[in-house]
Amino acid sequence: MGLASKAGDWAFKAFTAGLGIATVYLAGTFSVNVYRGLSWHNAQSKIEKQDSSERAT
C-alpha cells in the first residue's frame, strides 16, 4: 500500500468520525430542544387554564 493510499484511508476515517460525532451532537441537541418545547407548551397550557378559570369567577 502506498503512502497516498494510507493518507486517503486516514482522511476518510477522520471524515466519517466527524460525521458520527456531528450526528450524535445533533441528535442530542434535538432531543433537548424537543424536551424544552414540550415543557414550554405545557407551561403555556397551564397558564391559559389558570387565566380562563380566573375569568370565570
N, C-alpha and C positions, 0 to 999 in steps of 0.2 A: 504494500500500500504506500502510495506516495505521500509526500508532505501536504500537498494541496488537498488530497482526499481526506486526510486526517483533519485538516483545518476546516474543511466543509462539514465533516461529521460533527465536530465540536460546535461549529456555528449553528447547525441545525438543532443540536441538543440544547444549546443555550436559548435559541428561539422558542422551541417547544416548551422548555421550562418556564420561560417568561410568559407564554400563553397560559400555561397551567396556573401560575401564580396570579395572573390577571383574572382568570376565571374564578378562582377561589375568592379573591378580593371582591369582585363584582357580585358574586353570589351572597357573600356575607353582608355587603352594604345594602343589597336589595332586600334581604331578609330584615335587616334593621329598619329600613325605610318602610316596609310593609307593616311592621310592628308599630312604628311611630304613627303611621297613617291611621291604623285601626284604633290606636289609643286616642288619637285626636278626634276621630269620628265618634267614638264612644263618649268622650267628654262633651262634645257638642250636643249629642243626643240628650245627655243628662241635663245640660244647661237649658235646652229647649223644653224639655219636660217640666223642669222646675219653673221656668218662666210662664208656661201655659197654665200650670196649677196655681201660680200666684195671681194670674189674671182672672181665673175662675172664681177666686174667693173674694 
